[in-house]
Amino acid sequence: MKGNATVIDSTLREIREKFGEGAIMRLGETKKVDVDVIPTGSLSLDLALGIGGMPQGRIIEVFGPESSGKTTAALHVAAEAQKLGKVVAYIDAEHALDPDYARRIGVNTDDLLISQPDTGEQALEITEALIRSKGIGLIVIDSVAALTPQAEIEGRMDEQQMGLQARLMSKALRKITGVAYNSNTSIIFINQTRMKIGVVFGNPETTPGGKALKFYASVRVRLAQSAKIQKDAEIIGNRVKVKVVKNKVAPPFRETEFDILYNEGIDKVADIVKTAEKYGIIERKGAWYHHKDVKLGQGIEGVKAFFKQDPKQLEAIVVEVVHAFRNQNG
């Protein structure tokens, strides 16, 4: 038995040397690849990713059904990247970016590079040029479904254009993945889920763009709306369930939830409080929240008011949560 373990460990080392640190790991392992990150704006998602945010120099897919918070999540990453002094580019293939909403989330729209390409080829060629400049920290492509090949745009309505987008994505990803790694540019592809027709067994969900993105992505994050958030009789946002379905830089399959408030984005304070509660750093006694001997407030709104007056206390709690996560996960 011991001999088998030695052989397996040796084989694992060889695989990692050949294919990279994240190529194979035990599901229960807490080991992660040493990589620079961009925070997501959600503490719980940063922890679910295992490394504190989105990996730099990697392909990332953020996907899910309509109105699940994909663009909001990507804009939060963009805002965090700008805080780190990085140049961010937004490829708005859907021609749907709302600059006012982006500003409310924290994006510096004056410095944001934006392109609204006419074709999928144009979008991906612009992406490649930006990566090769080595001056871009993050590129968001919104969305894969909108990357329509030129031949499809110029073709007749009754012509069959099977597989054009999948071939376009496959060719582009072969070209840009290595260049993105060398230039330390993160690329977030926003993608939508669709339902396969006639599937009885297995997962009927699929995403546009073929299989290449699933293969080349180091991280795939699925978002789905799990509940509506109400205040009095008014719906003010959505609760979003998040699952890291693929992760080549840390163990995959971690899940979390956070709230997205309309016109505000991720409810960061509520996210921190829930995560701190999970690790026993904040306690709830009845309707009141406590941190050690300090009474933070009654209900989440009371806690928000407290931290608005004392933001340094909130920062200290985040440090405690990260420390607790590292102690628990290595």
N, C-alpha and C positions, 0 to 999 in steps of 0.2 A: 504493500500500500504506500509506504514511504517512498519506494523507488518510483512508483507511478507518479506521485506528486512531484518528484524532482524532475522527471521527464516532461510532465505537463508545464511546470514553471519554466523550464528551459525552452520549450516550444513557444510559450507565450512571449518570452523575451525576444525570440527570433522573429515572431510575427510583428511585434511592436517596432523592432529595429527596421524591418522591411517596409511596413505599411504605416508607421506612425503610432504615437502613444495611445490614441483613442481607438485604435483598430479593434482591439478585443480587451474585455475586462469581465471579471465576475460581477454578476448583477448586484451582489451584496457589497461589492467594494465601494469605498468612498474616495478612492484615488481620482484625482482630476488632472487634466493636462494644464501645464503652466502656460497661460495665455493672457494677453491684455484684454480688458473688457470695456464695454460701454454700458453703464447702468441702464435699466429699463424704465426707471421712474416708479416701479412697484417693488418694494422690498421683498414681498413674498415671491414674486416671479424671479427676482435676482437669486434668491435662495434655491428655488426650484431648478434653476439652470445650473446650480452647483458651483458656479465660479464667480458669481456676483454681477452677472449681466450678460449681454450678448458678446460673443467672442469677436475680437478684431481680426481682420484678414480672412474671414470665412464667409461662406454663403449661408444665409439664414432664410427659412421659409416660415412666414406667419400666415396661417390659413384658417378658414372656418366659414360657416354659413353667413348669409347676408346680415348686416347690422349686429355683428358679434364683437365689434370693437377693434378690428384689425388695423384700420388706418389710425385710430386713436393711439393704439399701442406703439405703432411705428413712429408716430409724431413725438411721443414721449421719449423714445430712444434718440430721435433727432435732436430734441431739446437738450438731453443729457450730453450728447456728443458735442454740441456747441459749447456747453458749459466747460467741457474739457479742452476747448480751444480748437476743435476740429472743424474742418470745412464739410458741410453737408450738402448733398445734391438730392433733389427730388424729381424723379422721372414720372410725371403725371400723365400716364398713358390714358387714364380714364377722363382726363380734363375735368376733374371734380374736386381739386384741392380748394378748401375754404381757408384763405389766409387769416381771416379774423379768428376762426376756431383754432388754427395753428398757433396764433399769437397767445390766445388764452391758455393754451396748454404750456406755453413757455418757449416756443420756437421763435428765434430771432429771424423774422421773415425778411428783413432788410439784407441779411447776409446769406440767406438760403438760396442756393442755386436751383433753378427750376427749369425743366424742359417739358414741353407738351408735344411729343413726337407724333407724326402722322401715321407711321407704320411700325411694326414690331422690329424690323431690321434697323430703322433709324434709332429707335430707343436703345437697342442693344449695342449699336456702334457708338453711340454717344456714351453709354456706360463704359465700354471698353476704353475709349479715349480718356475719360475721366480717371479711370483706374491707372492707366499707363502714365498719367501726369505725376503720380505719386504724391499729389497734394491733397487728396480727398480722403477724409476719415470714414465717411458713411454715405452710401447711396441707397435710397429707398425707391423701389420700382412698384408702382401702384397702377395696375395690377397685371398679373400674368395673363388673365383672361382677355385683357385689352390689348395685348401685344399681337395685333393682327398682321399676318404676313402680307407683303405688298401684292403678291399674286392673288391672294384672296380678295383684297380690296378692289383690284383692277379686273377681276374675273366677273363673269356673268352670274346673275342670281341663281340660274338653274345648273351651274357647273358644280361638280363634286370636287371639293378641295380637301381631301382626307389627309391628315397627318402633316400638313404644312407647318403648323405651329410647333408640333412636337419636334420636327426636324430642325426648325429654327432655334428652339431652346437648347436642343442637344449640341448643336454646333457652337452656339454662343457660350454655353457653360464650359465646354471643353477648352475654349480660348481664354475665358476670363478667370476661371477658378485659381489657376496657378499664379496668374498676374496679381490677383487680389491678395493672395497670401503674401507674395513678395513685397507688395506696396502697403500691406497692413490696412487694406480698405475692406470694411464690412459692407456686405450687400444684403439688404432685406428685400426679398420678393414677397409681396402681398398676393395671396391667392384665395380663390373662392372654392367652396365645396359644391359639388353637384351630385345628384343621385343617378346611379346606373339603372337603366330600365331593365326589368325582368330578373333582377337578382333576388333569389329566394334564400340562399344560404350565404353566410359570410357578410362582410361589410359592404353595403351598397354605395358607400360614399367614395367619390373620386375627385380629383382636382385637375383643372386644365393644364396643358403644357407638356403632356407626356410624362415619361418616367425619369427623365434626366435630372430634373430639379430634386426629386426625392433622393436620387443617388448622390448628387454633388453637394447637397446641403449638409453642413456639419451639424446644424440644429434645425429641427422642425417643431414649431409650436402651434398647437391647435387651440383656437378660442371658440367658445360657444356660449350663447346667452343662457343663463340658468334660471333667472328670476327678474321680475321688475322691482324697482325700488320705489316705494311710495312714501310721501310725506303728507300727512293728513289724507286728503282724497286725490292728491295730484301725484302722477308718476314722474319722478325726477331723474331716473336713470336705470341702468341695467346692472345686474350682477353677472359677472363673466367667469365661467369655469375655464381654466387653462390646464392643458396637459402638454408636457414636453415629450413628444412621441418619438423623437430621435435626438440623440446627443452624443457627439463624438469627442467631446471635451470633458464630460462628467457622466455619471450614471443617468440613464434616461428614465422615462415613465413617471417622474414626479408630477404631482398635481397641486394646484392652488386655486384660489378664487379671489377676485377683487371687484370693487364697484367702480363703474364708470358713470359719472354724473353728466347729464346733458349740459352742453356749453362750458364744461369745466375740465372734463377728462377724468383720469384715474383719481379716485379719492385717496390721496396718499396717506393722510393722517389715519383714516379708518383702516387702511391696509397695514400700517405700522402697528396700530393698536391690536388688531386681530392677531397679527404674527407674534407680537410680544406676549399676548395672552396665551398663545399656543405654547410658548417656551417658559411660561410661568413668571415672566418679568413684570407683566401687568396683571393685576387680579381684579375680578369683578365681584363685588359684594352687593347683591341686589341690583339696583340701577346705577350704583356708583362704581367708578373705576379708581384703582389705587396703584401707585408705584412705590413699593417699600412703605414708608410711613406718610407718603404724600397723597392726599386726596386730589385726584385729577379733575373730576367733574361728574355730573350726573348725566348718564347717557352719552352717546358718541358726540352729540352737539356740544355738550358741556366740556368734554375732553378737548374738542377742537378749539373752543374758546380759551381754554387753559394754555394750550400749546401756542396759540397765536400770541399770547402775552409772554410766553417763555419758550421760544423756539430752541434754545440751547438744551433744554431738558429733553425735548424730542430727539435731538441729535444724539444725546447721551444714551437714550433708550435704544436707538438704532444700533449703536456700537455694542450695547449689551446683547442685543438679539443676534448680531453677526457672530459675536464671541460664543454665544450659546450654541449656535448652529455649527460652528467649527469644532467645538468640544464634542458635540454629538456625532458629527459626520467625519471628523478627522481633517 
